[in-house]
Amino acid sequence: MSNILPLINHGHKDFGENKVQEAMKKWTSIKQDFTDIKLHMVGKLQTNKVKYLLPLFDYIHSLDNLKLAEKISSEEKKTKKKVKIFIQVNIGNEPQKAGIAPENLKNFLLKCTKELNLNIIGLMCLPPNSDNSSIYFNKMNQLLKQTKLSELSMGMSNDYLDAVEQNATFIRIGSKIFGLRN
């Protein structure tokens, strides 16, 4: 927490977290004191954590399956709180990674927006670990145009410049700011 407050006091408003329980401990009191802070869930989200996430977070960057979409929709109705959501796309079609396959994106997006009334604002990806993530960022930029969504969450400390070149609107550069996690 001691490394977060200087950033807040300097005017930084958006912060990402990977784990709901860790975020609850760290951010509950901070968000009460600084009401303009926006908290982004950037990690894998399990359905059993959604009820804890909604009161604290403003964005979800990792919607990666229908069961999770249904749970978010259900909890939003209960709490009467809407969050801004990114659909995670498995842009490299990697079996070990979560996300919606690019060829299934259109139908998934329609189900999320029309049937579940989710506030889908953009797409997110974690490209394959390679030297050339810009190929995948370009594919994401094309998908964004096809879906007519406005936001693109991609790029981390090692490849954020390539992501920005492909119109990323949200980048994750935590380790460049805070160092590597323990």
VEXDREN-2710 file (C-alpha; in Angstrom, 1 decimal):
% VEXDREN-2710
k/r/px/py/pz
1/MET/0.0/0.0/0.0
2/SER/2.9/2.4/0.7
3/ASN/3.8/2.3/-3.0
4/ILE/0.3/3.0/-4.2
5/LEU/-0.4/6.2/-2.2
6/PRO/2.3/8.2/-3.9
7/LEU/0.8/7.4/-7.3
8/ILE/-2.7/8.3/-6.1
9/ASN/-1.4/11.6/-4.7
10/HIS/0.3/12.3/-8.0
11/GLY/-3.1/11.9/-9.7
12/HIS/-3.1/8.3/-11.0
13/LYS/-6.7/7.0/-11.0
14/ASP/-6.7/3.6/-12.6
15/PHE/-5.2/0.5/-11.0
16/GLY/-5.3/-3.2/-12.0
17/GLU/-5.4/-6.2/-9.7
18/ASN/-5.1/-10.0/-10.5
19/LYS/-6.8/-11.4/-7.4
20/VAL/-10.1/-10.4/-5.8
21/GLN/-9.3/-11.4/-2.2
22/GLU/-5.9/-9.5/-2.3
23/ALA/-7.7/-6.5/-3.8
24/MET/-10.3/-6.5/-1.1
25/LYS/-7.7/-6.2/1.6
26/LYS/-5.7/-3.6/-0.3
27/TRP/-8.4/-1.4/-1.9
28/THR/-11.5/-1.3/0.3
29/SER/-10.4/1.5/2.5
30/ILE/-8.4/3.3/-0.2
31/LYS/-11.5/3.5/-2.5
32/GLN/-13.5/4.9/0.5
33/ASP/-10.9/7.7/0.9
34/PHE/-10.4/8.2/-2.8
35/THR/-13.8/7.9/-4.5
36/ASP/-12.5/8.7/-8.0
37/ILE/-10.2/5.6/-8.2
38/LYS/-11.1/3.0/-10.8
39/LEU/-10.2/-0.6/-10.1
40/HIS/-9.7/-3.0/-12.9
41/MET/-9.8/-6.8/-12.6
42/VAL/-7.1/-8.0/-15.0
43/GLY/-6.6/-11.5/-13.8
44/LYS/-8.5/-14.7/-14.3
45/LEU/-11.9/-14.5/-12.6
46/GLN/-13.7/-17.4/-11.1
47/THR/-17.5/-17.4/-10.9
48/ASN/-17.5/-17.8/-7.1
49/LYS/-15.6/-14.5/-6.7
50/VAL/-18.0/-12.3/-8.7
51/LYS/-20.1/-11.4/-5.7
52/TYR/-17.0/-10.0/-3.9
53/LEU/-15.7/-8.3/-7.0
54/LEU/-18.8/-6.2/-7.9
55/PRO/-18.8/-3.9/-4.9
56/LEU/-15.1/-2.9/-5.4
57/PHE/-14.2/-3.1/-9.1
58/ASP/-15.2/-0.9/-11.9
59/TYR/-13.9/-2.9/-14.8
60/ILE/-13.5/-6.6/-15.7
61/HIS/-10.8/-7.3/-18.4
62/SER/-11.1/-11.0/-18.3
63/LEU/-14.6/-12.2/-19.3
64/ASP/-13.6/-15.5/-20.9
65/ASN/-16.6/-17.9/-20.9
66/LEU/-20.5/-18.0/-20.9
67/LYS/-20.8/-19.3/-17.3
68/LEU/-18.9/-16.3/-16.0
69/ALA/-20.9/-13.9/-18.2
70/GLU/-24.2/-15.4/-16.8
71/LYS/-22.8/-15.0/-13.2
72/ILE/-21.8/-11.4/-13.7
73/SER/-25.2/-10.6/-15.2
74/SER/-27.0/-12.3/-12.3
75/GLU/-24.9/-10.4/-9.7
76/GLU/-25.3/-7.1/-11.4
77/LYS/-29.1/-7.5/-11.2
78/LYS/-28.8/-8.3/-7.5
79/THR/-26.5/-5.4/-6.7
80/LYS/-27.9/-3.0/-9.2
81/LYS/-24.3/-2.1/-10.2
82/LYS/-22.9/-2.3/-13.8
83/VAL/-19.3/-2.8/-14.5
84/LYS/-17.4/-2.1/-17.8
85/ILE/-16.3/-5.4/-19.3
86/PHE/-13.8/-6.6/-21.8
87/ILE/-14.1/-9.9/-23.5
88/GLN/-10.8/-11.9/-23.3
89/VAL/-10.0/-13.2/-26.8
90/ASN/-7.6/-16.2/-27.1
91/ILE/-5.9/-14.5/-30.1
92/GLY/-3.2/-17.2/-30.4
93/ASN/-5.7/-20.1/-30.1
94/GLU/-3.5/-21.5/-27.4
95/PRO/-5.1/-24.5/-25.6
96/GLN/-3.5/-23.6/-22.2
97/LYS/-5.0/-20.0/-22.3
98/ALA/-8.5/-18.9/-21.5
99/GLY/-10.5/-16.7/-23.8
100/ILE/-13.1/-16.7/-26.6
101/ALA/-11.8/-18.1/-29.9
102/PRO/-11.8/-15.3/-32.5
103/GLU/-14.3/-17.2/-34.7
104/ASN/-16.7/-17.4/-31.8
105/LEU/-16.4/-13.8/-30.7
106/LYS/-19.4/-12.3/-32.7
107/ASN/-21.9/-14.8/-31.2
108/PHE/-20.5/-14.5/-27.7
109/LEU/-20.6/-10.7/-27.9
110/LEU/-24.3/-10.8/-29.0
111/LYS/-25.2/-13.2/-26.2
112/CYS/-23.5/-11.0/-23.7
113/THR/-25.0/-7.7/-24.8
114/LYS/-28.5/-8.8/-26.0
115/GLU/-29.4/-11.7/-23.7
116/LEU/-27.4/-10.9/-20.6
117/ASN/-27.4/-7.1/-20.8
118/LEU/-23.7/-6.8/-20.0
119/ASN/-21.8/-3.5/-20.6
120/ILE/-19.2/-4.9/-23.0
121/ILE/-16.9/-2.0/-23.9
122/GLY/-13.9/-3.8/-25.5
123/LEU/-11.6/-6.7/-26.1
124/MET/-8.6/-8.0/-24.2
125/CYS/-5.8/-10.4/-25.1
126/LEU/-2.7/-12.0/-23.7
127/PRO/-0.7/-12.9/-26.9
128/PRO/1.5/-15.9/-27.1
129/ASN/4.9/-15.5/-25.6
130/SER/7.0/-14.6/-28.6
131/ASP/9.2/-11.9/-29.9
132/ASN/6.5/-10.6/-32.2
133/SER/3.3/-9.8/-30.2
134/SER/2.5/-7.0/-32.7
135/ILE/1.1/-9.6/-35.1
136/TYR/-1.4/-10.6/-32.5
137/PHE/-2.1/-6.9/-31.5
138/ASN/-2.8/-6.2/-35.1
139/LYS/-5.3/-9.1/-35.2
140/MET/-7.0/-7.7/-32.1
141/ASN/-7.2/-4.2/-33.6
142/GLN/-9.0/-5.8/-36.6
143/LEU/-11.4/-7.7/-34.4
144/LEU/-12.1/-4.5/-32.5
145/LYS/-13.1/-2.7/-35.8
146/GLN/-15.3/-5.7/-36.7
147/THR/-17.2/-5.6/-33.4
148/LYS/-17.5/-1.8/-33.4
149/LEU/-16.4/-1.8/-29.7
150/SER/-14.3/1.1/-28.5
151/GLU/-11.7/-0.2/-26.1
152/LEU/-8.7/-2.5/-26.5
153/SER/-6.9/-3.9/-23.4
154/MET/-3.6/-5.4/-24.4
155/GLY/0.1/-5.0/-23.8
156/MET/2.2/-5.4/-20.7
157/SER/5.5/-4.1/-19.4
158/ASN/7.5/-5.9/-22.1
159/ASP/5.3/-5.1/-25.1
160/TYR/3.1/-2.1/-24.4
161/LEU/4.7/0.1/-27.1
162/ASP/3.7/-2.5/-29.7
163/ALA/0.2/-2.5/-28.2
164/VAL/-0.1/1.2/-28.3
165/GLU/0.9/1.2/-32.0
166/GLN/-2.1/-1.1/-32.6
167/ASN/-4.5/1.3/-30.8
168/ALA/-4.5/-0.2/-27.3
169/THR/-6.5/2.0/-25.0
170/PHE/-5.6/0.1/-21.8
171/ILE/-2.2/-1.3/-21.1
172/ARG/-0.9/-3.2/-18.0
173/ILE/2.5/-1.9/-16.9
174/GLY/2.6/-2.9/-13.3
175/SER/6.0/-4.5/-13.1
176/LYS/7.6/-1.4/-14.8
177/ILE/6.2/0.7/-12.0
178/PHE/6.1/-1.6/-8.9
179/GLY/8.7/-4.2/-9.9
180/LEU/8.1/-8.0/-10.1
181/ARG/5.7/-9.7/-7.8
182/ASN/7.0/-11.8/-4.9
END
